[in-house]
Amino acid sequence: MRRAAPLAPVAVAAWAGAVVAVVLPAAAGVLAAVLWAAAVIALTIAMRRPGSAAALIAVALAAAAVVASHVAAAQPAREAAISFGVDGGRALELTAVVTSKVAPAASGSLWFDADAGLIEAGGRALPTAVPVSVSVAPTDITGGRLDLGSKVVISGTAVAGDAGDRAVLVVFASRGVRVTDPPLGLEGAASDLRTGFVTLTARLPGDGGGLLPGLAVGDTSAVSGELDAAMKASSLSHLTAVSGANCAIIVGLVFGGAALCGARRWLRVVASLTALAGFVVLVTPEPSVVRAAAMATAAMLGVLLGRPAAGAGALGLAVIVLIAADPWLALSLGFALSAAATAALLVLAPPLARGLARHLPSALALVLAVPLAAQLACGPLLVLVNPVVPLYGVLANLVAGPAAPAATVLGLVACLLAPVLPGLAGLVAGLAWLPSSWIAATATTAANLPAASIPWLEGWGGAAALAGLGLCVVVVVAWRSGGLHVLIPRVVATVVLSGTVGALLGNGALAGPVGVLSVPSGWSIAACDVGQGDAVLVRSGAHVALIDTGPAPEPLRACLARLGIGHIELLVLTHFDLDHAGGADALVGSVGTVLHGPVGDAGDTTLLDRFAHAGARVAAVSAGMTGSLGDARWRVLWPRANGVAFPPGNDASVIVEMRGGRVPASLFLGDLSATPQAILAGDRLLQPPYEVVKVAHHGSADQDAGLYRRIHAAVAVVSVGSDNDYGHPRAETLQLLSAAGTAIGRTDRDGLVLVADSGEGVDLWRERGPPTGAGSGVGTVP
């Protein structure tokens, strides 16, 4: 490894330089100048003192300087595009070339990346060369097939991309995308092959048919939202679309085939890399695929050549080249995951395999070590995005892994045969459907097992904790027995692992059937801890309503399981923002009626259609509409019928009250802001006092004090995430509630919050806080 080691600090320096440059692009020029000067100084020292570390430092500084120079050189064009294209929502027209696959989003819209060559607005034109990200409704595409390499004219509005994003502008093509020229040459031929294969597999049934195009050619358009969520929950998402795993399969098979034919080692490598290049063209040579191919090449060079140092060196070189070519990759989670997984394959898998082989057959130890190493390396990065740990990830990879090569290879063969021998291609696709269905079934089964996803600590603290836990696994499994200097770390690591596993198992039990026994049984209202979002349950006897779903399916599933709820009779989607409707995947197929307010875009309609197709009755509601939930009654107070003052979104939230039976008089305020709150406060439909209020917009400062004084609630529930960047709940809102003597339950600090009708008032139970008897003084939920 010593020959490869010098490339590691160079790669780290390039990566760090890229992060600073893309986050602070205005300072990239100064940063580049400073780094170049420091590199020259280090090189001068190295020439005077041969053999010192100054030469390595000079190369590392030069690598960082190259990256910073790239960002500085691109910044004038990026700034010009932003100042030209983002001005009060003006209408734009962009002439561009598509540079990525066209991917469906959960909202129903399509997203793709493009390089814009010309931006026009208000009779002015800006020739440019900047990357943009585009959203368009499928029905707004005209002129031909939209695919990588297509030349297009995009009409709509734009906003500036976030700091650190490669895309300079995010364009919303509200006036459509017109394809002026289809992909040509190799890109056109590859596009035709992909389209033909997707058409061929559309006849295959179930999730296996939808997954096969993703496994073989990277087209995920047929993957359902439920399957996509299951693949993520079971740590199989790297198989959903083209990744380093697919690239490694191609390289490995070609290398092995060439070896069987007696080819020399160098010829095997050339044949493998040639096949990989063809595969990249077929599945779209977009940045994510090129990145995966580069990482796969690095890994396979080390494994296939029998020299881990070569693989580590190739990995370092791949990182340097990719970062220098595209510095914005430095903040890409996909890039970090690719690098981490490749490094794990090269560095962690061999010692883990040797350690496991002391207790398992060698072949099984090697098979288990690969997904275990990948999980240990990628887990800390994944919890930054979704703070859960997939409990069965390694097992799911072991079960599904052997099917991936068969599905990929058979799918590719069917794709290549489709234009010339469609009958034979259909037969081969049918064979590929079998392993594809196996993978889909594995993902679905693993995702539906009890405690499939264990909640984890959020943020960088959670990532550090999971990384530390992974280090303990490596110490216990890979370190051989030795003296005291080995024994002590192994004992410490074993204790840490034992304690963590015990805590996770206990937490998993709470997320399963045992969880029902861990909370009081007499609750009427439950605010689930789903992070920065709303998910509030109302129960009247055996009948359950849910108001909003939170931002993601996993925490909502965990809350429903803990409370023993399998069916939702009434779902109220107050509005369609992600923090209120993002967890809908957890409910499709288990809801009786869906009530919703004004629909914004095609994505909202698509979500409602999914519920309807799964058997739910879907109805738009407005002020004055009523209904029942067991012995309780619900009534909609907002929005007003045919109202135009407030567009779809926060201020058009469905505001509903519930009362009757064992449900205390309750008002659920969605994300309503102060202005519509003031209007609601004077509305004759409002019937205060209310015993419980769900505070609007996670306790933001935008509240109308008059409404809360009129409500005069005994208990206020604030559904809010501990990691939010908005300062929710705001101090002034908490003071407003406390001044009225209202007991407050907030999910960020208290976790699950339960409210019950005690007969003499209401009681408040907090998972992580003291109970409060708001009316009876008992202080518990019976």
Buried (B, 14 or more C-beta within 10 A) or exposed (E): EEEBEBBBBBBBBBBBBBBBBBBBBEBBBEBBBBBBEBBBBBBEBBEEEEEEBBBBBBBBBBBBBBBBBBBBEBBEBBBBBBEBBBEEEEEBBBBBBBBBBBBBEBBBBBBBBBBBBBBBBEEEEBEBEBBBBBBBBBEBBEBBBBBBBBBBBBBBBBEBBEEBBBBBBBBBBBBBBBBEEBBEEEBBBBBBBBBBBBEBBEEBEBBBBBBBBBBBBBBBBBBBBBBBBBBBBBBBBBBBBBBBBBBBBBBBBBBEBBBEEEBEEEEBBBBBBEBBEBBBBBBBBBBBBBBBBBBBBBBBBBBBBEBBBBBBBBBBBBBBEBBBEBBBBBBBEBBBBBBBBBBBBBBBBBBBBBBBBEEBEEEBBBBBBBBBBBBBBBBBBBBBEBBBBBBBBBBBBBBBBEBBBBBBBBBBBBBBBBEEEBEEBBEBBBBBBEBBBBBBBBBBBBBEBEBBBBBBBBEEEBBEBBBEBBBBBBBBBBBEEEEEEEEEBBEEBEEBBEEBEEEBEEBBBBBBEBBBEEBEEBBBBBBBBBBBBBBBBBBBEEBBBBBBBBBBBBBBBBBBBBBEBEEBBBBBBBBBBBBBBBBBBBBBBBBBBBBBBBBBBBBBBBBBEBBEEBEBEBEBBBBEBEBBBBEBBBBBBBBBEEBEEBEBBBBBBBBBBBBBBBBBBBBBBBBBBBEBBBBBBEEEBBEBEBBBBBBBBBBBBBBBBEBBEBBBBBBBBBBBBBEBEBEBBBEEBBEBBEEBEBBBBBBBBBBBBBBBBBEEBBBBBBBEBEBBBBBBEBBBBB
